[in-house]
Amino acid sequence: MVDILAENLSGKAVMGADGTELGDLYNITMDLKTGRLHDLLVTPNEGISAAGSDFEADDEGRLRIPAGAVDAVKDYIVISR
């Protein structure tokens, strides 16, 4: 697996494996003790909501996507749904 710096991911578009553009990556949460990634916080595109996306939302309305759902990182961050 290729190493990718977190600074290169900020603002990257997030897309479902079905081709649905969900939004842009806002931040990544992690366990500081283990370094394990928890969630991707995604600012949703217009018309995308937590209720319609199968993901929870934080207090700011950003989607909380489990890091384990990431399938690929290239031009987009592709996640399984």
C-alpha positions as CSV (number, residue, x, y, z in Angstrom):
1,M,0.0,0.0,0.0
2,V,1.2,3.5,-0.9
3,D,1.7,6.0,2.0
4,I,-0.4,9.1,1.6
5,L,0.2,12.2,3.8
6,A,-2.9,13.4,5.6
7,E,-2.3,17.0,4.3
8,N,-2.9,15.7,0.7
9,L,-6.3,14.3,1.7
10,S,-7.9,17.5,3.1
11,G,-10.6,18.7,0.8
12,K,-10.5,15.6,-1.4
13,A,-13.8,14.6,-2.9
14,V,-15.4,11.5,-1.4
15,M,-17.4,9.2,-3.6
16,G,-19.4,6.0,-2.9
17,A,-18.5,2.9,-4.8
18,D,-21.8,3.3,-6.7
19,G,-20.5,6.6,-8.1
20,T,-22.5,8.9,-5.8
21,E,-20.5,12.0,-4.9
22,L,-21.0,12.4,-1.1
23,G,-18.9,15.5,-0.4
24,D,-15.4,16.7,0.6
25,L,-13.2,15.3,3.3
26,Y,-13.1,17.7,6.3
27,N,-11.0,15.8,8.8
28,I,-10.0,12.3,10.0
29,T,-10.5,11.2,13.6
30,M,-8.1,8.7,15.2
31,D,-7.2,7.1,18.5
32,L,-4.1,9.0,19.7
33,K,-2.8,6.1,21.8
34,T,-2.9,3.5,19.1
35,G,-2.8,5.6,15.9
36,R,-5.8,3.7,14.6
37,L,-8.1,5.7,12.3
38,H,-11.7,6.0,13.4
39,D,-13.8,8.1,11.0
40,L,-13.6,10.4,8.0
41,L,-15.6,13.6,8.6
42,V,-17.1,14.6,5.3
43,T,-18.8,17.9,4.5
44,P,-21.8,16.6,2.5
45,N,-22.7,17.9,-1.0
46,E,-26.0,19.7,-1.4
47,G,-28.8,17.2,-1.4
48,I,-26.8,14.6,0.7
49,S,-27.9,14.0,4.3
50,A,-27.0,11.5,7.0
51,A,-30.4,10.0,6.8
52,G,-30.2,9.2,3.1
53,S,-26.5,8.2,3.1
54,D,-26.5,5.3,5.7
55,F,-23.9,7.2,7.8
56,E,-24.2,9.1,11.1
57,A,-23.6,12.8,11.3
58,D,-21.7,14.9,13.8
59,D,-23.1,18.0,15.5
60,E,-22.0,20.1,12.5
61,G,-23.9,17.9,10.0
62,R,-20.8,16.3,8.7
63,L,-21.0,12.6,7.7
64,R,-19.0,10.2,10.0
65,I,-17.8,7.5,7.6
66,P,-15.9,4.6,9.3
67,A,-12.2,4.5,8.1
68,G,-12.7,0.8,7.4
69,A,-15.2,1.7,4.6
70,V,-12.4,3.3,2.4
71,D,-11.8,1.2,-0.7
72,A,-9.4,3.4,-2.6
73,V,-7.7,6.8,-2.5
74,K,-6.8,8.3,-5.9
75,D,-8.6,11.2,-7.5
76,Y,-11.4,10.5,-5.1
77,I,-11.7,8.8,-1.8
78,V,-13.9,5.8,-2.7
79,I,-15.9,4.2,0.1
80,S,-18.1,1.2,0.2
81,R,-21.7,1.8,1.3
